Structures are given as C-alpha cells and as structure tokens.
Amino acid sequence: MAIIDEALTTGGDPNISDAFTINGQPGDLYNCSSDSTYRLLVESGKTYLLRIVNAVMNEEMFFGIGEHNLTVVGMDGAYLKPINVEYIMITPGQTMDVLFTANQSPSYYYMAGSPFADTNAPFDNTTTTGIVQYSGNYTPPSSPSFPSLPAYNDKAAAENYTALLQSLASNEHPINVPLNITTSMYITVSVNQIDCNGSCAGPDGNRLAASLNNISFQTPTTDILEAYYQTLPNVFTKDFPDEPPYYFNFTGDVGNNTIFPSLGTKVRVIDYNEAVEIVFQGTNVGAAENHPMHLHGYSFYVLGFGSGNFNSTTDPLSYNLDDPPLVNTIGVPKNGWLTIRFIADNPDTFKLMVEKGKTYLLRLVNAAMQELMFFSVAKHKLTVVGTDGAYTKPLTRDVITISPGQTIDVLLEANQKPDHYYMASRVYASAVGVAYDNTTTTALVEYAGDYTPTSPPPLPALPYYNDTSASVNFTGSLRSLASKKYPVNVPKKITHRFVYTISVNSFPCPQNSCAGSNGGRLAASVNNISFVSPSIDILQAYYQGINGVFGARLPDFPKYIFNFTGDNLPAYLDTPKKGTEVKFLEYNSTVELVFQGTNILAGTDHPMHLHGYSFYVVGWGLGNFDPKKDPANFNLIDPPLQNTIAVPKNGWSAIRFRAKNPGVWFMHCHIERHLSWGMDTAFIVKNGGPPNTHLLPPPPDMPRC
C-alpha cells in the first residue's frame, strides 16, 4: 500500500514494480532470486489442480507451463466447462482453477507469468518464472523449456481466451441467468485527471484520477455501510447515475471530453431482488486500457463483450444466455464494452442456508482485532464440541463467548419452524472508560422451503456488553472430552511454576504530549516488562547464536507484590520497564503458569495465546490468585485443551503444558493493541537429547529477508 499511498500523494503513476513473483519468488530471470526459484514437484502421470490467484496490484497476466497444456475448470469459485489451452489470462483479484497433467518426459519445465498491458501507461514488462520439477533420476536441462506466452500488447490473445469461458450449466450445477431485467445501468470506465494548478506529478502537472460515469469516487472518513445502517447524514449521496452524464464517441477521438471528472461519494440504491444488468463501457479518455471490474458480495454472469461503443440495439442479440461464466471479477476490454447480470439478493447479510431436521457444524473464529465477542442464534441452542482444535464434552448454551484468535466448533440443529433467524454477535468489553465498538453484527439462518419469512427476523438475546458473569460462566464450563479414544495428559509433577502479571500501563511523555492516560503513551507488560520487538528475529538470533538481541531476565514471579486487582493503585505501578526478555525451558520440562490480571490503569479481560503449544486450562478465578488455596481446586481430570484463554478482568487463569516442542515460541495477548503495546514474551524450549527432539534447521529454500 505504500506504493499506492505515494502515488496518491504525488498525483502521478505508481512506481513500476521491480519484479513479479510466483508464490513469493521472482524466479530465474531476475538476478536477485535465481537461487530461490519456486519449484512445484510432480510425479509423472499424475494430474494436479492449481488454484491460481493474480495478486499483482496493477497488471493483468498471461500464465503458462512449458510443453504442458492447461485445462481451466473453474473461476472465482464457480465451475466452468473444461477448456484446454496453452496459456491463461488472469486479471488482478481473479482466481482460476486449472488442471495440468505431468505427461512429459521427466525434466524441468518453466512455468511463467508475463504482463498483458495494451496501454500507453507505464508497466513492468518483466517475466516471473517457477519450475515444474519431475521426480526421478535424470539430468536436468541447463535451461528448462519455456512456455510460449503472447506479447504484452496482444489484445486478441487476451480476448480470445476470455471468450472461451462458459459455465458448466449442468443438471448438477445449473445456472440462473436473470432474463427479466428491472434495473439497467450503462457505466463508462475512464482514466482522468484532476486539476492541481501544475503542482502534481501527473500529465500537465495534474493529478491522475479515474471515474465511473465521470464521477471520481471520494472515500469518506465514515464507512458507508456504517452510515447506511445507522442512517448517518452527510457521508454519501444516493444519486449515482444509471448512464453517463452526456454521450460522445467514447472509444474514438475524445478530445478533452470528460478528462476532468466530478468528485463525489455517490452510490446507487437497488431494491432487494432486483434483476440488474450493467454494461461497462471502456473509454479512450486519458490512457485507454483494460479494466478488471470487481463486485463485492456477488458473483455475476458475463453475457458478452465487444470492441468499440456498445450498441443497445444490436449487441444484446449476441448475448450468451445459455452458459455464461459466473464470476466476481472480469476484464473490460480496452476501448470496448462488457455486460453483466445478477440478482440483488444479498442485502449485506451473510446467509446460512439450512434444511429442517439437519445438524450443522459451525467452525467459528473470532477475527476481531480488539474485542471478545458474544455469539448466539435466535431460538436455537448451540452445542460446543471443540475449541482450538481439541474435542470438548458437549456443552449446550444459548450464548458463547469467543476471544480474538480463538476457534470454537459448534453444532447447530435446525429444529425450529422454517423461517429466517438472526445469528448475532456483539462485543464483551469489561474495561471501564475504554472506548469500544458497541454495534451488533448479524447474519441470517435461512431455512429451505416455501413460506413467508418473519419481518424482521427474530434476534437472539445477547448479554450486556460488560456482563463478566456471562463470559466466565461459559469459559469456565468447558471440559475436555477425556475419553479412552481422546485421553488427556495433564502434567502432575511440575518442574517450573510461574506467576505472570498482565497489565495495561503507561510511559511518560515530555510535557505530557502524548494521547494516553495523563498525557502519557499507553503500554502493556508481562511481569512489569513491556516487550520491545527486536530488529533481528529472536529465532534467528537463538539459532545462529547472535548476541545482544534478547535477554533471559523475565522474572518467574512479579517483582512487586501488591493487591493486583484492587482500586486506586499507586501511580508508580503505571510505568513498566522496557526489554526483550524471554524465558528458557528445558526440553520435556513441565510448566504451570498463572496469568494474574491487574487493575493498573484499566482492568480488562486478556485473551492470552501461546504459539507452538496447546495447554490445559486447569483453573481460573476472580480476584488475586492464592497459591495456597486455589491449586486445591484445579481441574486435573478433564481440563480443556486450548491455545488461547481469556484471563478474566481482575482475575486469574492457570495453565499447564509439557515443553516438548523445541524452538522459540511467542506468547502474547490477542487483543491487538495490547500486543503492540508490549504484553508479550517468548519461551525458548531447548533441544532434547535425541536428534528428533532438536530444533530443525531453516529449510534450504526459505526466502531471504
């Protein structure tokens, strides 16, 4: 994004890239990476499915494999009639599923990608390569066979390939092309300029821009979805036009027509279930080129495309209504047009389609960066059967709590009358005085069948945002399956006992110039040490014996013993030390670690996550951990096996694990701001005796930094 940000700042073209890559490697044709070219190992006679995505920011790409044909069978998640080709053309953001059979003599063969750029705009005209490497004993060639790819400006090659794409359109995979169109739009797609009095880096000192129907979209400071949902004023207007503001020879000598667009945040509001047809019209304004157009939330049928200006009388006669491809990204040809159709049946709400009487496994992950979340489905129970990849005793609840980074497996039985039911999630935020997102996200559980759905659908009853009791009662009820087939192995004899305080802190700033508490800079700590990320990776430093990168002075217990969860704590506790301190563990040692939350600055829940291990959660409680009394209540029979645990606000959680995975393992709070503030450390587990208990060396093909 830095490249785009710089271009937006200067108003000029983005910097041309130095290289393209295949799976992160530029390949043999670039001097910097010829020793680390990506290799795809294959066995003669086998057929391989390649799932290809164009992650290039600014170029469409040709792709092929030397002496091998490609069979395209899918695109953007939908099946296609198989087409056998020597190359594909794939636009940025597009995905294609391609079969190729290893049916040539065992050898090395280049796979290669080169740009399609039929434009006067600057572009990267280099070629990236990988190697298809057959298994077996043979002498590899000095130069692998290279695919025959079209020239960078071969418009006919690109359009001929696109014209081959057709939906499978079978009984098993039918299509549903809208025929009775209720909303028609004709949208010009142009590259433009914005006048900035000669001070910008674009043509004639102007700023480069682009537009749809001569309107250059202005990104608002408030999200449009939020503004629409909450009816916030002055964020966007609903007057995006259905056709260009005026007509001219779009693909001819345009002169200065529409070189300067209007600016605005304009949207088009479409009624639910409308049948929409959009004709995208490329123009010769600015720099004519292909435009890969993408629509979020929908796949659409591509009915046809052509060169020149769209003719609304004759061109629709050639539409493919029998088996058009179903995609979500498609390249509008240079100085040409392209038509798509779709049904507007996705009102920004995910739908889970269910059949009455069936049971569904939902694999939930909390990908929110900053918040624990409550989750529920209206009028349905949720039965938890696993967490973080380990089975649990079935636990049936109306509501679950899930921490950032945590995964929970839930069974949902479709046992209600056919209707629409909201699934909903909102924040659990226990900290006092800390800002949080107090909105509710929803999706629909939609039963199959013919019925009139309730409007609006019923909402589940979620706990209040600060209901600590609801959260800990769920978390504290989780139990391992602990069966003969899935036994537990809780460490009983402990060799290392640690108590780690986890706190939100603050560093002072000169003249109280920062935006944190009392003019300070917000921080976080483990045992009063705020972790400082080193410039050299700790794993690299440990493996290569590089000194001065990290220390081993993380204390086993808090340096200061005080009423960790009390009110009005002394101000001197606010400021932690800084350091890159880790804890060494002997191989096969057993660890008991108590996380102790504190009320420094802001007591809150902390979802603590340990890389490289799952651990048993043997106990938890509110208040200060009592090392004499609380261990007597530890669950050593069937504690849940997790890799993320929410330490309750002003409470504690105890975990146990066996250190039998050698290496450097990061441990941190999964609330992103706490992680970035320093609520982190690492365990370094030393090698064991036998070679299979040693830290593995870096792979020989690991990319260099």
N, C-alpha and C positions, 0 to 999 in steps of 0.2 A: 504493500500500500504506500510505502514511502515514495515509490516512483510516481504513482498517481497523484499523491499529495503535492509533490514538487511541480508536476505539470499543471495542476490546478492553481498553484501559487503563481507560476510564471505566465500561464496562459498559452504556453507552447505545447508541442508534441511531447508525449512521454519519451524518456530516454530509451533508445533501442537496446534490447537485451543483448548480453554477451553470448548467450547460448540457449538452446533448447535442451531439454533433458528427457530421458526415458527412465521412469522410476528413480528420479533424482540424480541420474548420471548423464553428463553431456555426450560421452562416447568418444570413439577413436579419432574423430576428425577435429577434435579440439586438443591442443597441446596440454591443457591443464588436467585432462582426465583420462588419457589413453590407457593408464594402468588400472582404471577402476570402472571400466565399461560394464553396464548392466548385462547379465547373462541369463538367458532362460534355458534351463537344462531340460532336454526332451529325450524320449526313448523312441526309437524307430517303430513306426506302425501305429503309434497312439495318436489320438485326436485331443486337442487342447482347446478349452474355452478361454479366450482372452476378453476380459472386461476392460474396455479402453475408455478413458475419460480425457478430454482435452482440457488440461488445467493451465494452458497458456493464456496469458491475460489479453493479448491483442492480436493474435493471428489464428486464422483457420489453418489446418494442417492436412497434408497428404501423408499417408502411412502405408507401408508395405513390408513384406519379408522376401528376401532374395530367393528366387526359384520356387516359391510356395504361393499357392492361391489362398485367398481368404474367403470364408463363407460367412456373410453377415446374417445373423438370425434374430437380432433384437436391437432396439434403440430406445433410449430413455425409459427403460423398464417395460416396454411392450414388445411382443413378438412380431417379427417380420417374416414374409415369405423368404426362404433362403435365397440369397443371391451370391454367385461365385464371381469374385473379382480379383484383380491383381493388386489393387490399392483401394483404400477408403479415403474419403474426405470428411473430416470431423471438425466442427466449429467449437469455439470456446464454450465450456459448460456442457457440451453434448456428451452423451455416453453411448457406446456401441458394444454389443456382444458379438464376438467374432470367433468362429471355429477355424482352426487350421490343423491339418494332418501332417505329422512328421513322416513324409513319404519320399524323401530324397535320400541320396547317399549320405551315410554318416559323415558329417563335416561341420564346419562353422558357416553360418549364413547371417548376413546383416539384416536386422530389422531397422527401418529408418523412418524418420519424420522430417518433412520439409514444408515450408510455408506455402499456402495459396494466398497471394496478395495481389489481386488485379486492381491496382490503385496507384495513384501518384504519391500517396503518403509514404513516408519513410517506414521501413520494416527490417526485421532481422532476416537476412537471406542466407542463413546457415542451415546445416543439416545435422540432426542428432541421430545417434546410432546406438543400437544394442546388438547383442549376438545371440542367435539361436544356436545352442551348442548340443549336438547329439552326444549321447552316452556311447561308450565303446572305445576300442583301441584303434586308433588311426592317426595319421599325420595331419594335423590341422593345416589348412592353407595359409600361405603368407598373407593373403588378402581375401577375406570371405566374399562370397557372391553378394552383389548389391541389388536391391530391388530397382525396377525401372519406375521412377516416380515422375509425374507430369511436371512441366515447367511451372515456375512460381506464378505466372500470369495466365495459365491455361484454363480460361473460363469454361470452355466446352467440356474439359475433363471433369471439372467440379460439378457442373450442371448435369452432365450425363450420369454421373454417379448418383446424384440426388434423385434423378428421375426414376431410378431403378427401385427405390424404396416403396414397398407395399405392405400393408398389414396382412397378417396371416389369414384373418377373416374366415375361420373355420367354424364348425359346429361347436367345438370345444372352446374356441377363442373368438366369439362373434364380435362384430363392431356395431356401433350405433351412431351413424353419421346424422347430425341434425339436417332435416330436409325442409322444414317449415321455419324459415328464419324470421325472428321477431325483432332483432337488433342488428342493423348493418352499419359498419364503420369503414371508412376509407382513410387510411393514415399514411401520410408522407413521412419518410425517414431520411433525415438530411444531416450533413455536417455543415456547421455555420460558424459565424464569428460574432463576437460582442465587442463593441467599440470601447476602447480604453485610452483614447487620446494618444495613441502611439507609444504607450509605455509598456506594452505586453510583448511576449515573445512569439506570438502568432503572426500570420500574414499581415503585412502593412501595419505592424505594431498593435494589432488587435488580439483579443483573447479567443482561442479556439473554443467552439461550443458545438452542440448537437441538439436536434429537436425532433419532436413528433408533431405533425400538423402545425409546424412553425412555432411551437411552444417549447422552450428550453426549460426543463423541469428544475425547480429550485428545491433542494432538500430542506425541509423545515426543521426547526430545533425540537419540536414536539412530534413524536411518532404519529403518523396518520391513523394507524389502527387505534391507538390510544385516544386520539382526538375524536375519531368517528364513534368509538364505543362509549366515550364519556361525553359526547356532544360538546367538545371544547370549541370555542369560536376562534376565528382568525388564524387557523392553521392551514386549511386548504379550501379551495372553491370547487364547486360541482359543475363547472362549465367547460370541461374538455370537449372540443367539438367532434362531431361524427364525421367530418370531412375537412379538407384543407380550407383555410380562410378565403383563398382565391386560387383559381386554376391557371396553369400555364403549361408549356411543354416541359413536363417535369424532367425528362431524360434527354432533352436536346440542349441547345444553346440557351442557358437560363439567364445569362447576363447577371444582373445584380438582384434578380428576383429572390426574395426571402433570404438573402445572405445574412441579414441581421434579424434574428427571431425575437419574438416577445418572450418575456420571462414570467414564470408563474408556477404555482403548485396547484395544478388543475387535475381533477380526477373525473372519471366517468362512472356514475352510479348505475348499476344494472339490477333490475328486479330478479328475484330468485326464480330459477328455472327458465330464464330467457334462453332462446336459441340464438347464438351470436355468430355472425360472420364478420371477419376483419380482413380487408385487403391491405397489405403493406405495400406501399409504393416507394421504391428507391428513387432518389433524385440525383441530378447532376450538379446540385448546389455544393459549393466547396469542393471536397475531394470525393468523387463517386467511388463507392466500394461496396462489397458485400456487407450485410449487417445481420449477424446471428441474433435473432429476436427470441427472448425467453419470457414465459409467463409463469409466475409463481402460483402455486395452488391448483394448477390444472395441467392436464395433457389435452392436446387439441389435434384435430385431423387436418393434414395438409392436403388440400384439394387440388391445387395446381399452382404453377408459376410460369413466368414467361419474361421475355425481354421487352423493353420499351414501356410505354404507358398502358395501363390497364384499360381494356375496353369492356365496359359493363354490359354491352350487348352481345358481343361475340365470344369473349374469353370464358364466361361461365359455361358455354356449350361444351368445353373440353374438360370440365371438372371431373375428377375421379371420385365418384360417389360409391363405388363398389368395394374398394380395398385401399383407401388412402392410409398412409402411415400415421400412427398415433404417437406424437412426440411432445416434448415440452420446450424444445429449442430447435430453431430452423433458420438457415441462412437465406435472407432475402437477397436475390442476385443483384449484382451491380447494374444500375440503370434498368431495373426490372421490377416485377411485382410478384407477390405470393399471397395466396388466400388460405385462411384457416377457419375452422368452425369448431365450436364447443357448446355444451350446455352449462349455463351458470348455476350449478347446483352445489357449490361449495361456499357457504357464507362465512368464510374464515373460521370454520369449525371442523376439527378432525372428527370423523365418524368411525365408530367401531360397529361393523355390521354383524349381528348375531342371529342365531336361529333358536327359537324357544325349545328348551329342553337340553340344549348342549352346554358343556362346560368349557371355558376358555382360560388358557394360561396367559396372564399378562406379565411380561417382564419389565418391571419399572426401574428406571434410573433417574435420580434427581440430578439434572444437568444445570440447575440454577447455581450461579456462582456464589451467591451471598446468603442464601436463606435455606433453612429447614422448611419442609412443606408438609401440610396435612393433605390427605387424598382420600376421596370417597366416591361412590357411585350411588345415585339416588335409588332408594328402595331395594338395594342389593347388598348382600353381605360380601365381604372379601375374606378369603381364606389364605393366609400366608403359609407357604410351603417351603420357602427357601430365602436366604439372604446372603449376598456376596458370594454366590456360587456354592453354598453348602445347604443341605437339606435342614429343615426345621420341623418340629412337631407341628401339625396343622393348627393354626391359630385363627379363629374366625372373629372378625371385628367389623364394625360399621366404618371405622376410620383408621388409617395407618399414618404414621409419621415416618418420613424418609429424609435422610440427611444428604447434603451435597456430596456427590461421588458414590453414594450408597446404591446398591441394587437390591430389589426385593421381588421375589416371584410370588404371584398372587393368582389364585383360582377365582374366576367369576362365573357363577352359574346363572344362565339366562332362564330364570324361573318365574318371571313376572308376566303380566298380560302384555301382548305385543303393543309397543308404544315407543316413544323417544324418551330417554332418560339422560339427564346430565351426569357426566363424571366431572368432578371439580377439584381444584387444588388451590390452596392459599397458604400464605406464609405463617409459620410459627416463629414469632420474634419475641424473645423473653427479655431482651435488654431494655432498660428504662432510659428514655431520652435519646435513643439511637434511631435514626431515620431508616425506614424500610418501605418496601413496596406492598401496600395494603390492598392490592387488587386481587381478583379471583379469576383464574383461568379455567375455561370449560371446554369440554368436548361432548360428543353425543354417543350414547349407546343406542343403536337403532335396530329394532327387531325387524326381521323379514316378514312379509305378509301384506295383505290389503287391509288397511284401517285408516282412520282419521287420527293423526297424532295429536296429543295434547299440546296446546299452545298457551303459554310457553311450557317446555318440558319441566318436570319436577326437578328441583335442585336438592342435592344432599345436604344434611345438616352438618356443617363443619364446626369444630371447636373455635372459640375466640382465639385471636392471633397470639395471645400471651398465656394460653392455657397449658402451663407446665405439667399439671397433673395428667392431662390427656396424653401428652407426649411421653412422659416417663412410664406411665402405666402400660402403654403399648410396647415401648422398647424393653421394659423390664419383664415382659411376659414371653419374650422369645426364648425358645429352648431348642437345643439340637435334637435331631431325630434319635440319636444314641441307641440304635438297634444293632442286632447282630450283623446285619448287612452293612450298616453305616455306623460303626462304633466311634466313640470319642476317645481321645488320648490326652486328657488334661494332665499337664505336669504337676506332680505332687511334691517332689523334692526340689526345692527352689535353690539355685546357686547365685542368682542376682536378684536383689529386691531394690526397686527404685520407687521414689515418690517424686513426680514432676508437677510443679505448679504451672498452670497455663493461664496467662494474664494478658489483658489489654493494658498498654502502658502509654507513656508519652515522653518524648525527648524535648528539652527546652530549645527554643529558637531565639536568636538575637532580637532584642527589642520586642519579644512576643510576636514575631512577624509571621508565624505560620497559622494555618486554619484549624488546627486541632484544639484540644482542651487547653484553656488558659493561654492561648497563643502558641502552644507547642506543636510538635509533629507527632501524630499518632504512631504508636509502635505496638509490638506484641512480643511475648517472651515465653520461653520454657525454662523453669527454674531461674528466673530473673536474668536470662541471657537472651538478647534479641539477635536472632541468627542473621549473619551477614553473608550473602551469596558470594563465593569467591570467583575470581576471574578464570581460574582453572578448575575443571570439574574434579570433585573430590575422588571419584572413582579412578580417574586418570592419575591423579596425584598419589593415591594409595598404591595403585598397581605399579606405577613407574618409580615410586619412592621419591617424589618431588617434595622437598621440604618447604615449610612456610606457608602452605595452603590452608591447613586446618590444624586445630588443636584437639586435645583429648581431655579437656578440663570441664566437661559438663558434669556438674555435681550429681551424686546419686540421690540427694535429698535437698530440699530447699535450704538456701543459705540462711534465710531469716524465717523463724517460726513465729507466726502471729495468728490472729483469728482470721484465717484466709477468707471466710465468707461473711465477715462482719461488716457493719456500716461505718462510715466516716473513718476510713483507714488513713494512717499518717501519709502525708504528702510525699515523704522521701521514698515511699514504696513505688511511686508512679514511674520513676526513671530506672530502667534496667541497664545492664552492661551490654556492650556490643561484642560479638565474637562469632567465629566459625568453629564452634565446639561440637565434638561428636562423642559417642560412647563406643568403646571396643567391647566385643563379646567373644568369648572362646567358642569354638565350634562345639555344638551339641550341648551347650550350657542351657539352663532353664531360667526363664525370666518372669518375674512378677512385677508389673508396672502399674502404679496407681496414678491416674491423672487427677489432680486436685484443681478444680476451678476456683477462681478467686473473684472478689468483688472490687479489685483495683480498677478504677475508672468506670468500667461498665461490666457488671456480671452478666454473663450470657452463656448459651449453650456453645460447645465447641465440638464439632464432628472431627475426631482425630483419626487419621489414616496412616497406615504403615505399609510402605512398599515392600514387595518381596515375601510377605508373610500373611497368613491368616492367623488370628489369635482367638482364644476363648475369653469371652466376657464373663468373668466369674462373680462379679458383684458391682453394685452401684448404690448410691445413697445421696441424700441431700445434706448440706452442712459440711463440716470438716471430717475427713477420714480419721477414724480412731484405730490405730494399728493394734491395739489390744483387744478391742471388742468386735470390730467389723469383720475381720477374717473368719470369725466363727460362723458367720452367715454366708460365706462364699458357697456358690453352687459349683461343686466339683463332680456332679453326677451327669448333668446334661446342659452345660452352658452353651450358648450359641457360638458358632464359629464364624467370625466376621473379619473384615479388613478395615472397616470404618465403624466407629462407635461414637455416639453423641454423648459427650460428657455433660450432664445436666447443669443448668445455671446454678451457681453457688453450691455445687455438689461434687461428687467424685465417681469415677468408674475404675474398676480393677480388671486388668487383662493378664493372661499368661500365654506363653508360647515357648517352643524349643528352637534355639538358634542353630538350625541345620541347613541353612542356605547361605553359603559364603558369599561375601560381597559387601557393597556399600548400599544401604537402604534408607531412603529418605523417609522421615516421619514428620507430619505436618497437620495443622488444622485445615480442613477442606473448605472453610469459608475463605474465599479468595483474598479478601483484604487482610485477614489475619495472617495468612500465609505470606503475603508480600510484606507485611509489617514485621515479620520475624518470629512467628510462632512455629518454628521448625527446628529440627536437628536431624542427625543421621546416626544409625547404628552401623558399625563396621564389624561384620562377622568374619573372624579369621578362618584360614584354611584348616581343615581337619588333617588326619594322618594319611589315609589312602588317597591316591590321585583323583578318584571320583568325588572327593569332598573338597576339592580345590576350586578356587575362582578360575573360571575359564578365561583364556587369553582373548583379546579382541579378534573378531573374525578378519581374515586377510582382505576381504573386500569391503570392510567398513569404510564408509565415506570419510574423507579427511575434513576437519573443521576449516 
